[in-house]
Amino acid sequence: MAAFQERPMGFFTDTSICIGCKACEVACKEWNQLQGDPAKFTADSYDNTGQLDAQNWRHVQFIEQVPDNNGVVFNPTPIAGGQAWLMMSDVCKHCKNASCMEVCPTNALMRTEYDTVYIQNDVCNGCRNCISACPYGVIGFNEEKGIAQKCTLCYDRLQGGLQPACAKACPTESIKFGYVDDLHKVADDRLANLQKQGYAKAQLYGRDEKVYGGLNAFFLLMDKPEVYKLPNAENATLPSRNNLPGYVGGVATAVVGLIAGLLAFRNGRMNSNNNNTTTPN
């Protein structure tokens, strides 16, 4: 196949049609030769992957909402005894304003010609700054290789004109791949259709610039972002290095503290002198 145009590319993940089959997880591991983490029996969820890390670049979340003592659930459903499940195939968001790129001291994290965020293994020094900076907990540390790892949006496949393995394997097309501009149109149409059907909580996450300047891997959610362990728009902002009000406030606080310290020291000296000069009875 011919290579893709050098335009922003990404994922639109429609959680309303995710069936939790984990085909995306398997395809990702097979293509990228990821061993995966040792299996653990959690006894409290079907989500045995747990989280995104160095060995799991795709993670299918199972959000199992169980009725409370009054039989109330967030999303009532007539099946499964009133229990509601939400599922979402999570992945690196390839943020427009990527905090991981901001903190990388070696520029191992780069922006590709497809506007995706890519870690250069031979440049990464294993400092783990990006792991701490990522607001989504996407990046993990490979102990054997001594480097940070995450989803590459199958950069090697893109260069050969192939779509990412996860999108190729998804049986319901919950994971849609393409040019971001085209995906926006698909997402807008899908959201409008769901809202017409009465799904009032359905919303797009990362579609616009409200979330870290926009996400190249964005989502259609069936509930609030917090339900999916995602920061909401109010909290999804990248701290600025050129924050003048913050700098002024910090300096003012330091000055006030310094003056208070000097006054306390002066008062202490004066009290000490007064005690030394007092004539005993």
N, C-alpha and C positions, 0 to 999 in steps of 0.2 A: 504494500500500500504506500501511497505518497505520504510524506511527512505532513503534519498539521501546520497550519499557518501560525506564525509567531504572534499570537493574540492570547489574551488571558483565557485560561482553561481551568475547569474545575468540576466539582460535583454538586448536583442538587439531589439531596436525600429526602425523599418523601416518606416520612415515618408512618403515614396513614396506611401504607400498603406493605410495610415491612412485616414479614411473617416469622422472623427470628430463626431462620434456618441455618445461619452462620456460614452459608456458602461463600460470602465475601471474605470472612476470616480465613477459611481454608485456602481459597484462591490466592489471597495475599501471601500467606505463609509459603505456599508452594512456589509461587513465582520468585519471591524474594529470599527463598531458602532460609526461612526463620524456623527455629526449632520449637518455639513456643515454650511457655513456662510449665513446670510440672503440674499435673492436674491435682486439684484440691477439692475435697468434699466439703462444701460450705454448709449444707443442711438447711439453708434458708432461702435459696434462690436457684433458678435455672441458669443464672448468669455465672457460669464457671470460669469465664475469662477474667472477669473482675475489673480490669482497667486497661488503658492503653499504656504500653511501655516498649522497651527495646525489642521484645519478641512478639508483641501484639500491636500491629499498626492499624488494625481494624478491631473494633470491639462492639459487639451487639449487646446493647443494654436491654435488660428485662426489668421494666418498672412495674412491679407487682403491687397493685393497690388493693388492700383487703378492707372489707367493711369494718367500721368501728362497732361498739356495743349497741349503737342505735341502728345499725344496718345501713349506714350512710357511707358512700364512697365518692371520690372526686368525680369520676366518670361512670355513672351507673350503667350497667349492661344487663340484659335479661338472661345471659348465660353464665355458667360457672358460679352459680350461687351468689351473684351480685359482685363478683370480683372482676376488676378491670385491669387489663394488661396494656401497657404501652411498650413499644419496642423501637429501638433506634440504632442504626449502625453508625457508631461514632468513628471519627477519623481526625487527622490533623486538618485544621480549618484553612491553612495557607492564608493567613490574615494579610490584609492590605497594610495595616500597621502592625508589623510582627515584632513583639517584644523580644523574642529570642534573637532576632537579628541585631537588635539594639545593643544587647549585652555581650555578644560574641567577641572576644578579644583578638581572634585570629581571622575573622571574616570567613570562617568555615561555612557559615550559613549564608547562602546566596539566593538571589532572585533569578530564576531561570527566564528564558525567552517566552515561557508560557505563563509568567507571573506567579509561578509556584515557588514555595520556599524549600530549598534543597540543602542538605548537609553534605559537605565534601569530606568524605572519610579521611582522606590523606592530609587534610588541613586541620581537622579537629584535634585539639590537644587534651580533650577529656576533662576540661575544667568544670563542667556541669552548670555553668552560669545559665545556659539556655533552659535547663530543666527547672531551675528555680523561677525563671522569668515567665515561663509559659502559663497563662491563666487557665488553660484547659487540661493541664497534666498530660499532655500528649507525648512529650519526649522522654525516653528512657535511656539508661546507661548500660551499655554492653560491657560486662565485666571482663569477658575474654579478650575483646578487641580494644578495650580502653577508650571507647568513643561513644558519643551520643548518637541515638538512632530514632528515626520516626518515618512516617509515610513520606514517600518521594513523589506521590501521585504517578507512580510508575514512569519516572522520567525516561528510563531506557526504552520503555515501550512507546512512549510518545514520539521519541526521535525516530522510531521505525514505523510510525503511522498506525500503531495499535492502541486501542483504548485500554485503560487500566484494568488489571485482572479482576478486581472486585466488581466493577461495573459490568464486565463481561459475564461474570458468573451469576449475578443477581437474577433469580428466576421471575421476580415480580416487577423488575425494573424500578424498584424502590430507589436504587442508586443510579442516577442518570449522569452521564458524562458528556461534556461538550464545551463549546465556547461559552464563557460566562454570560455574555449578553443574550445569547440564545436561551440559556437556562433560565435567566430572569423572566423571560416571556412565558416559558413553560410553567414556571412556578406561579406567576401571577394568575394564569388561567386556572391552574389546579386549585389555588386558594379560593378564587371566586366561585368555582364549582362546589367546593366543600361548604362554603358559607351559605350558598343557596340551599344546600341540603340540610342546613340547620346546625352545622358544627361551628358554633359561635366562638369557641376557644382556639380554633385553628389559626395559625399565624406563621409568618415567615421569619426565620431567625438568620441574621447575617446577610439578608438580601440587600439592605441599604447600608449607608455609611455609619449608622448609629452604633454598630458593634465593631470596634477596632478598625474603623475605616471601611468596613465591608469584608466579607469572607468569600474567598474563592470556592470554598466548600461550605455551602449553606444548606439550611434545613427547612422543611415544613414540619412544624410541631403541632400536636393535638392538645397541648396544654401549655402552661407557663414555662419559660425556660428553666426556672428553678427546679421544676419537677424532673427535668432531664439532667440536672446537675450542671447547668450552664449559667454563666453570669447574665443578668438581665442588662438591658441597654443602659440603664443608669450607672451600672458598675463596670461595663465593658468599655473602658477608655484606657488608652496607653498613657502612663505618666510621662510628662514632657520634661526634657532636660532644660528647656528654656522657659521655666515657669517663674516669670518675674514677680508676680504677687507672692508666690511661695518663698522666693529668695528674700524679698523685702520683709515678709512676716518673720522669717527665720532670723534675719539680722536684728530686727526690732526686739524680738524676744531675747536675743543674746545681749543686746545693749541694756535692756531692762534688768536682766539677771546680773550683769556686771555692776550696774549702779547699786542694785540691792545688796550685792555682796560687799561693795566698798562701804556703803553706809553701815552695814552690820559690823564690819571690821572696825570702822571708826568709832561706833558706839561702844564696841567692846573695849577698845583702847582707852576711851574716856572714862568708862566705868572702872577700869583697872587702875587708872591714875588717881581717880577720886578715892578709891579704897586705900591706896598706898599713902595718900596725904592726909587722911583722917586722923586727928589726934585722939589717942586712947583716953578714956575717962580715968 
